[in-house]
Amino acid sequence: MVKTRRPLGSLCSQMNVGGEDALRRRVEQTPVQRQITRMYERREEAWRGLTRERVVAFIRLFVLCFVETENGLALHPLTYRLLKKTLVKRIIPWIHFRLVYTMDERWWPITLDQFRELNGYLAGHLPIVQKEDAWDTIRYFYEEVLKRRAEYERMEQLQREAHEAYERCMANVHN
């Protein structure tokens, strides 16, 4: 096979240049590369105007690069610096600005699971960022959400127990 020949873009050309099993070979991508490709295809880059979907995509990329380091090749140190800078200068302020103090998750800028992932990383590796006012406010919000949920569950449990006691009492009265 000649090294200077390139496929023309069709499957027949690919087969002519690469051999018969060229179509069976697949280029394996790391999870980081797949995430970057999906972000590019859906136009979810962090340099665009931020939306909830773009922030979620960035957080996923950030977690893949920093937390789940076995997912791919090591990136250039400049790339890591840019990811951290984007997190601190764009993503965290965006989340902080869009916090809505409600229990309805569809109004939150990120989900509770995404918060836990990011907070865990910040606590272990970027404590300076975690102590800043913006992230402290975000952390306080999600901690309050967890407290309120526990309180609601406790109240519902008490209501169920009271209702069951009432039903038993009424059953005894009728018997």
N, C-alpha and C positions, 0 to 999 in steps of 0.2 A: 504494500500500500504506500502510495506517495504521500509524504508529509505536507507538501505544498497545496494539495487539493483540499478544498473546503466544500461542505454541503451547501446547496443553493437554497435550502429552506423547505424543500419538499421531502416527504418520506422516502421516495425513490432515490433521491439524491443522497440522503443520509445513508441509505443502505449501500449505494454504490461506493461511497467514500469510506464508510466505517466498517463495511463488511456485513454479512448476513445477520449476525447477532447484535448489531449496533442498536437496533430498536428495542432489544430486550434489556439492555443495560440502562440503569437509571442512576442519575447523579444523586447521591445521598446528601441531604442538607442537615445541618444541625438545627435544633429547635430555635436557636436565636436567628439563624438565617431564614427559617420559615416564618417566624414572627415578623421580621423586617420586611420580607416579601409581601406578606398579607397586609401589613400596615401601609406599604406603598401602593398596593392594588386598591385598597379602600380609601386612600388619601387621608390616612390618619397620622401623618407626621406631626411631631410636636411643634414644628416651626409654623404650622398653619394656625389659624384661629382655634382656640381650644374649645372642645365640646366634651361631653361626658364620655363618648366613645373614644375620642382621641386620648383623653386622660387615662382611661382604662387600658388602652393599647400601650401607652407609654409605661404605665405601672407594670404591666405584664412583661414588657421588654426589660425594664429595670430589674425586676425580680429574676428574670432569666439570666441576665448578665452578672448580677452581683450575688444573688442568694444561691441560685442553682448553677454553680460554676462548672459542673460536669457537662453542661449542655452544649458546649462547643469550644471552638478554638479561642485562645486568649485574644482579647481585643487590644488595640493600641492604647497606651496610657492616655493619650489625648481624648480618645473616645469615652473612656471612663470619666475623665474630668468633665467632658461636655454633658454626659448623662447626669452627673451629680449637679452641675450648674443649672441644667434645665429643671431638674427636680426642685432645687432650692429657689430659683428665680421665677419660674413660671408655674409649675404644677402645684406646689404647696400654696402659693398665694391664690391661685385659681380655686382650689378646694376651699380655702379659708373664706374667700369672698362669697362662695355659693352655698355655705352651710345654711340649711333651713331647719330650725328647731321644731321638728315634727317627728312623729314615730312612723310616718309613711315613707318607706324606703325609696319609692320612685322619685322623691324630691331630693334625695341625698346626692351629693356629687360623686361619691364612691361607695361601694358596698362595705359592709362590716368586715367581710373576709379580706377584701383588698386593703382595708385599713390595718387589719391585724398583720398581714404580710409586711406591709411597708413600715409599720410601727416597730415590728420585731427587728427588721433590718436596721432602722435608725437607732434603736436602743443599743444594739450591739456594735455598730460600726460608725455611726455619725451622731454621737451624743450631743454635740454642739447644735446640730440642726434640730434635734428632738427637743432641746430646751428653749428654742426660740418661741416667741409669743404666738406666731401663726400656728405652728404645729401643736403647741401646748393647748391652744383653743380647740383645735380639731380633736386632739386626744381627749380633752375634757368632754366634748360633745358625745363622742362614742362611748366613753365610760358612763355618762349619764344615761345614754340609750340602754346600755346593758343593765343599769340599776333599775330603770323604769320597766324594762321587760321582766326582770325578776320580780318586781313589785306587782305587776299585772298578773303574772302567773300565780303568785301567792294569793292574790285577791280572788282570782278565778277558782283556785283550789278551795278557798274558804267558802265561796258561794256554792260550789258543788257539794261540799260537805253539809252546808246548811240546808240545801235543797233535798239531799238524801235524808237528812234527819227529819225534815218536814214530811217527806213522803212516808217514812217509817211511822211517824207519829199519827199521820192521817190514816194509815193502814190499820194501826192498833185501835183507833177510835171507831172505825167502821166494823171491826171484828168484835 
